[in-house]
Amino acid sequence: MNFKFTKSKLIALILGLTGWVGQSEAQICGATNSLGCTGDYLSAISFKNSGGTSFAVSGMNCANTGSSNKLMTNGAVMDITPGEDISMTIENTCSFSEYVGVWIDLDGDNQFSAAECIAKANSQFGLIPVNTTRTATLTIPCAGVKAGKAIMRVRCMYSTFTPSQGCGTQSNYGNILDFEVNVKAVNPPLADFTVPTGPNYTKTPITFNSTATNSAYSQTWTFQSGTAIA
């Protein structure tokens, strides 16, 4: 069988192939601390979800991690649910105090927005002193979440940083570690509750017991009086 390609068909074929390759090989945004990481690095990181699943890496330094983002996992190491709190522990055994930023690509666009920064310079870990291990509780946002595998980035910085600096090159020192996690889907909450039975509750307080099991959402009840009750 003979195939005859016109110029327009060949261009369309090439564009189609490159588009397919781009989708299948999509990668998280790159990051580099341009001043290097000699003397500035996180030496150990561990984190645990609310279900008790944990993951840890240790023995890190500038020589084995570098100052550009390095993938530290081979597949998702745990499930993370929007709205839950995870625990993370950072060890700093290098020569200087270090700031730590943490981001999760929750919307799956291979970028880190300021809204996806879950550990900021002035909170959570703050500035970790030399030869110190610090643990912080990090809350996973609920808004704009896409279920599936996502990258969580832990970025060491000698100087302070902003929540919008999860990607790109920064004039800073430190190593940058990427971890794969699985973001679980969260269904919209269902309003449901039980009411105690009795003969007459006129002007008597009644306890409404919520039966909703999704802890990723807070609840506010509004009754006919128009009064909202959290």
QUICORVEN-V625442 format. One record per backbone hydrogen bond with DSSP energy under -0.5 kcal/mol. NH is the residue of the N-H (numbers start at 1). CO is the residue of the C=O. E is the energy in kcal/mol with one decimal. If there is no record, write none. Layout:
((NH | CO | E) (NH | CO | E))
This chain:
((5 | 3 | -0.5) (6 | 4 | -0.5) (10 | 6 | -2.3) (11 | 7 | -2.2) (12 | 8 | -2.1) (13 | 9 | -2.4) (14 | 10 | -2.4) (15 | 11 | -2.5) (16 | 12 | -2.3) (17 | 13 | -2.3) (18 | 14 | -2.7) (19 | 15 | -2.2) (20 | 16 | -1.9) (21 | 17 | -2.5) (22 | 18 | -2.3) (23 | 19 | -1.8) (24 | 20 | -2.4) (25 | 21 | -2.0) (26 | 23 | -0.9) (29 | 110 | -1.5) (32 | 168 | -1.7) (33 | 67 | -2.8) (34 | 32 | -0.8) (34 | 170 | -2.3) (35 | 172 | -2.0) (36 | 33 | -2.1) (40 | 37 | -2.0) (43 | 91 | -1.9) (44 | 91 | -1.2) (45 | 57 | -2.4) (46 | 89 | -2.1) (47 | 55 | -2.4) (48 | 87 | -2.7) (49 | 53 | -2.3) (52 | 49 | -1.8) (55 | 47 | -2.1) (57 | 45 | -2.7) (60 | 43 | -2.3) (65 | 61 | -0.9) (66 | 62 | -2.0) (69 | 31 | -2.1) (70 | 176 | -2.0) (72 | 178 | -3.1) (77 | 180 | -2.4) (80 | 182 | -2.9) (82 | 184 | -0.6) (83 | 140 | -2.3) (84 | 81 | -2.3) (86 | 138 | -2.9) (87 | 48 | -2.7) (88 | 136 | -2.5) (89 | 46 | -3.2) (90 | 134 | -2.8) (91 | 44 | -2.7) (92 | 132 | -2.4) (93 | 91 | -0.5) (95 | 39 | -0.9) (96 | 39 | -0.6) (98 | 128 | -2.2) (99 | 157 | -3.4) (100 | 126 | -0.8) (101 | 155 | -2.4) (102 | 119 | -1.2) (103 | 153 | -2.3) (104 | 116 | -1.8) (105 | 151 | -2.2) (106 | 104 | -2.0) (108 | 105 | -0.7) (113 | 111 | -0.5) (116 | 113 | -1.1) (117 | 114 | -1.3) (118 | 102 | -2.4) (118 | 116 | -0.7) (119 | 102 | -1.3) (123 | 120 | -1.1) (125 | 123 | -0.6) (126 | 120 | -0.7) (126 | 123 | -2.0) (128 | 98 | -3.3) (128 | 126 | -0.7) (129 | 127 | -0.6) (131 | 92 | -1.2) (132 | 92 | -1.4) (132 | 129 | -0.8) (134 | 90 | -2.6) (136 | 88 | -2.6) (138 | 86 | -3.1) (138 | 136 | -0.5) (140 | 84 | -2.7) (141 | 139 | -0.5) (145 | 142 | -0.7) (146 | 106 | -3.3) (148 | 183 | -2.6) (150 | 181 | -3.0) (152 | 179 | -3.4) (153 | 103 | -2.4) (153 | 151 | -0.5) (154 | 177 | -3.1) (155 | 101 | -3.1) (155 | 153 | -0.5) (156 | 154 | -0.6) (156 | 175 | -2.7) (157 | 99 | -2.4) (158 | 173 | -1.4) (165 | 162 | -1.8) (168 | 30 | -3.0) (170 | 32 | -2.6) (172 | 170 | -1.9) (174 | 36 | -1.8) (176 | 68 | -0.5) (177 | 154 | -2.8) (178 | 70 | -2.8) (179 | 152 | -2.5) (181 | 150 | -2.8) (182 | 78 | -2.9) (183 | 148 | -2.9) (183 | 181 | -0.6) (184 | 80 | -2.5) (184 | 182 | -0.6) (187 | 185 | -0.5) (191 | 189 | -0.5) (192 | 190 | -0.6) (194 | 209 | -2.3) (196 | 207 | -0.6) (204 | 201 | -2.0) (208 | 206 | -0.6) (209 | 194 | -2.1) (209 | 207 | -0.6) (210 | 208 | -0.7) (211 | 192 | -2.2) (212 | 192 | -0.6) (215 | 213 | -0.8) (217 | 214 | -0.8) (221 | 229 | -3.3) (223 | 227 | -1.2) (226 | 223 | -2.6) (229 | 221 | -2.9))
